């Protein structure tokens, strides 16, 4: 496996990184396990909250340099890159600030004696993370597990090695002990070897269904706990009484943010027939004003995709959609650049027999569906193998809330696009994965909830 940075703006090779050796992996496992045993002997989190606050401080102090890594590695707009850095700092602060309550013993009512459980570390957590949010995806796992006392080994996506190195360097600079987070440029055989190692207690993966199935199979064969976030085909349901001015502000960005390369992007817009034509016009108008260009230029509003191969794969999906009867309402035009640009595209008339009907299109392509009523909207929304997130727009918030509960998904947002904060759990169902990250649910994912029971005499 080749780990290298290729600038998506111009498709030029920036740097290639050496692969990790088997010795590197063994040293990381040994250091991590020794650190786990040291932490396990301590009462409480020790210095870890202060060290995690220092990580947050360094993220904010070095925001420009850290953001530049994201733009160079995967083409993220500079403004979006800075926002990701700030979000990571917020997550680190949250788990540092809430360490005491997250680790507090939980009393259990029981007539037979005194009972409570405590949350304890379990060992090394192996992380397999994707390229679309190179820091945020790490921080979602790192911050809670660091406070809990689980050392981590990171296998990042092969196209964002600079960001992986920068994250580990920040953790080291913050004063975290050696072995707290070790980035390794490993291959998939080494991933399987690490998962099988008894010093590894769990595996956290964000990525494709194929990658998740492979890692989950290895984890299951070795009886290791795992959490999986495997993408989505999220809906954006627009009811007749939706606030149109608000829709204009929210709907385009719900698809085009991060060049559409977001697991929780709104990929399927489902609109009641009374507002359908107006909504198609809204999206087409917004997409037509997207400014493609250098992602480091603040005037650019649509970045290139992460790499040329990803752009080409998306183009093939659009071709299959059109061959299957879909209509291109806007876009699907070549863009004259050596970079990984894909012009924003709007598709309609996708029926159930279309080959992309149940596929995630990971890029700036919006699919718009017309439905007769909200029951049909829910039926269409749930007719998917995915269940990560979704959006409902209606001026009647109580009705929107009731409708949201009918969607088979892990997260639903009302009258606004997807948001992420450390206080909100993140995760999905169906082929979108299992387990949760962030909030107390994410803190508990790789914890031993250890029951202590004292019998009455």
ChimeraX attribute file (.defattr): number of C-alpha atoms within 10 A of each C-alpha:
attribute: neighborCount
match mode: 1-to-1
recipient: residues
	/A:1	10
	/A:2	14
	/A:3	20
	/A:4	19
	/A:5	24
	/A:6	23
	/A:7	23
	/A:8	26
	/A:9	27
	/A:10	17
	/A:11	16
	/A:12	12
	/A:13	11
	/A:14	12
	/A:15	13
	/A:16	15
	/A:17	13
	/A:18	12
	/A:19	14
	/A:20	14
	/A:21	14
	/A:22	12
	/A:23	9
	/A:24	15
	/A:25	21
	/A:26	13
	/A:27	14
	/A:28	24
	/A:29	24
	/A:30	15
	/A:31	18
	/A:32	27
	/A:33	22
	/A:34	18
	/A:35	20
	/A:36	22
	/A:37	15
	/A:38	11
	/A:39	20
	/A:40	18
	/A:41	8
	/A:42	10
	/A:43	7
	/A:44	17
	/A:45	18
	/A:46	12
	/A:47	12
	/A:48	21
	/A:49	22
	/A:50	18
	/A:51	22
	/A:52	28
	/A:53	21
	/A:54	22
	/A:55	25
	/A:56	25
	/A:57	19
	/A:58	17
	/A:59	26
	/A:60	18
	/A:61	11
	/A:62	12
	/A:63	18
	/A:64	14
	/A:65	13
	/A:66	23
	/A:67	26
	/A:68	19
	/A:69	24
	/A:70	27
	/A:71	26
	/A:72	23
	/A:73	28
	/A:74	28
	/A:75	31
	/A:76	32
	/A:77	29
	/A:78	25
	/A:79	17
	/A:80	18
	/A:81	26
	/A:82	22
	/A:83	14
	/A:84	22
	/A:85	24
	/A:86	19
	/A:87	21
	/A:88	25
	/A:89	24
	/A:90	20
	/A:91	26
	/A:92	28
	/A:93	22
	/A:94	22
	/A:95	28
	/A:96	24
	/A:97	15
	/A:98	15
	/A:99	19
	/A:100	14
	/A:101	11
	/A:102	21
	/A:103	18
	/A:104	12
	/A:105	17
	/A:106	14
	/A:107	13
	/A:108	14
	/A:109	9
	/A:110	10
	/A:111	9
	/A:112	11
	/A:113	12
	/A:114	14
	/A:115	17
	/A:116	16
	/A:117	16
	/A:118	16
	/A:119	19
	/A:120	18
	/A:121	23
	/A:122	22
	/A:123	28
	/A:124	34
	/A:125	30
	/A:126	26
	/A:127	25
	/A:128	22
	/A:129	24
	/A:130	20
	/A:131	23
	/A:132	25
	/A:133	22
	/A:134	26
	/A:135	25
	/A:136	19
	/A:137	21
	/A:138	25
	/A:139	22
	/A:140	21
	/A:141	24
	/A:142	27
	/A:143	25
	/A:144	31
	/A:145	26
	/A:146	26
	/A:147	28
	/A:148	28
	/A:149	26
	/A:150	32
	/A:151	31
	/A:152	28
	/A:153	25
	/A:154	22
	/A:155	24
	/A:156	26
	/A:157	19
	/A:158	22
	/A:159	23
	/A:160	25
	/A:161	26
	/A:162	22
	/A:163	26
	/A:164	26
	/A:165	16
	/A:166	16
	/A:167	22
	/A:168	17
	/A:169	14
	/A:170	19
	/A:171	23
	/A:172	18
	/A:173	14
	/A:174	19
	/A:175	16
	/A:176	19
	/A:177	17
	/A:178	15
	/A:179	23
	/A:180	25
	/A:181	27
	/A:182	26
	/A:183	22
	/A:184	22
	/A:185	23
	/A:186	23
	/A:187	16
	/A:188	12
	/A:189	8
	/A:190	17
	/A:191	20
	/A:192	16
	/A:193	12
	/A:194	23
	/A:195	25
	/A:196	18
	/A:197	15
	/A:198	14
	/A:199	18
	/A:200	23
	/A:201	23
	/A:202	24
	/A:203	24
	/A:204	25
	/A:205	25
	/A:206	23
	/A:207	21
	/A:208	19
	/A:209	17
	/A:210	10
	/A:211	15
	/A:212	23
	/A:213	16
	/A:214	14
	/A:215	22
	/A:216	22
	/A:217	15
	/A:218	20
	/A:219	21
	/A:220	14
	/A:221	11
	/A:222	16
	/A:223	15
	/A:224	19
	/A:225	17
	/A:226	24
	/A:227	23
	/A:228	28
	/A:229	26
	/A:230	26
	/A:231	25
	/A:232	33
	/A:233	25
	/A:234	27
	/A:235	29
	/A:236	29
	/A:237	28
	/A:238	28
	/A:239	24
	/A:240	17
	/A:241	12
	/A:242	17
	/A:243	15
	/A:244	18
	/A:245	8
	/A:246	12
	/A:247	19
	/A:248	15
	/A:249	13
	/A:250	15
	/A:251	23
	/A:252	21
	/A:253	18
	/A:254	21
	/A:255	29
	/A:256	25
	/A:257	20
	/A:258	26
	/A:259	28
	/A:260	26
	/A:261	21
	/A:262	21
	/A:263	23
	/A:264	25
	/A:265	33
	/A:266	29
	/A:267	28
	/A:268	24
	/A:269	25
	/A:270	26
	/A:271	26
	/A:272	21
	/A:273	17
	/A:274	14
	/A:275	16
	/A:276	21
	/A:277	12
	/A:278	13
	/A:279	22
	/A:280	22
	/A:281	13
	/A:282	16
	/A:283	22
	/A:284	19
	/A:285	14
	/A:286	16
	/A:287	24
	/A:288	13
	/A:289	11
	/A:290	16
	/A:291	13
	/A:292	18
	/A:293	19
	/A:294	22
	/A:295	25
	/A:296	19
	/A:297	12
	/A:298	11
	/A:299	14
	/A:300	16
	/A:301	21
	/A:302	27
	/A:303	32
	/A:304	31
	/A:305	28
	/A:306	30
	/A:307	22
	/A:308	21
	/A:309	11
	/A:310	16
	/A:311	20
	/A:312	15
	/A:313	14
	/A:314	20
	/A:315	19
	/A:316	12
	/A:317	17
	/A:318	23
	/A:319	15
	/A:320	15
	/A:321	23
	/A:322	19
	/A:323	12
	/A:324	18
	/A:325	15
	/A:326	22
	/A:327	16
	/A:328	17
	/A:329	17
	/A:330	21
	/A:331	17
	/A:332	17
	/A:333	11
	/A:334	10
	/A:335	12
	/A:336	7
	/A:337	13
	/A:338	12
	/A:339	23
	/A:340	23
	/A:341	29
	/A:342	27
	/A:343	24
	/A:344	25
	/A:345	21
	/A:346	22
	/A:347	22
	/A:348	20
	/A:349	18
	/A:350	20
	/A:351	14
	/A:352	12
	/A:353	11
	/A:354	17
	/A:355	18
	/A:356	20
	/A:357	19
	/A:358	15
	/A:359	15
	/A:360	18
	/A:361	24
	/A:362	23
	/A:363	29
	/A:364	30
	/A:365	28
	/A:366	27
	/A:367	25
	/A:368	22
	/A:369	21
	/A:370	21
	/A:371	20
	/A:372	12
	/A:373	14
	/A:374	17
	/A:375	12
	/A:376	14
	/A:377	25
	/A:378	19
	/A:379	14
	/A:380	17
	/A:381	24
	/A:382	17
	/A:383	14
	/A:384	17
	/A:385	14
	/A:386	25
	/A:387	28
	/A:388	28
	/A:389	29
	/A:390	30
	/A:391	27
	/A:392	24
	/A:393	27
	/A:394	21
	/A:395	15
	/A:396	13
	/A:397	13
	/A:398	11
	/A:399	11
	/A:400	19
	/A:401	16
	/A:402	10
	/A:403	19
	/A:404	21
	/A:405	11
	/A:406	13
	/A:407	22
	/A:408	23
	/A:409	23
	/A:410	21
	/A:411	22
	/A:412	23
	/A:413	17
	/A:414	20
	/A:415	22
	/A:416	18
	/A:417	24
	/A:418	19
	/A:419	10
	/A:420	11
	/A:421	14
	/A:422	20
	/A:423	13
	/A:424	16
	/A:425	19
	/A:426	22
	/A:427	25
	/A:428	25
	/A:429	21
	/A:430	16
	/A:431	20
	/A:432	26
	/A:433	26
	/A:434	17
	/A:435	20
	/A:436	23
	/A:437	25
	/A:438	25
	/A:439	21
	/A:440	19
	/A:441	17
	/A:442	23
	/A:443	26
	/A:444	22
	/A:445	21
	/A:446	27
	/A:447	21
	/A:448	15
	/A:449	17
	/A:450	12
	/A:451	14
	/A:452	13
	/A:453	14
	/A:454	10
	/A:455	9
	/A:456	8
	/A:457	5
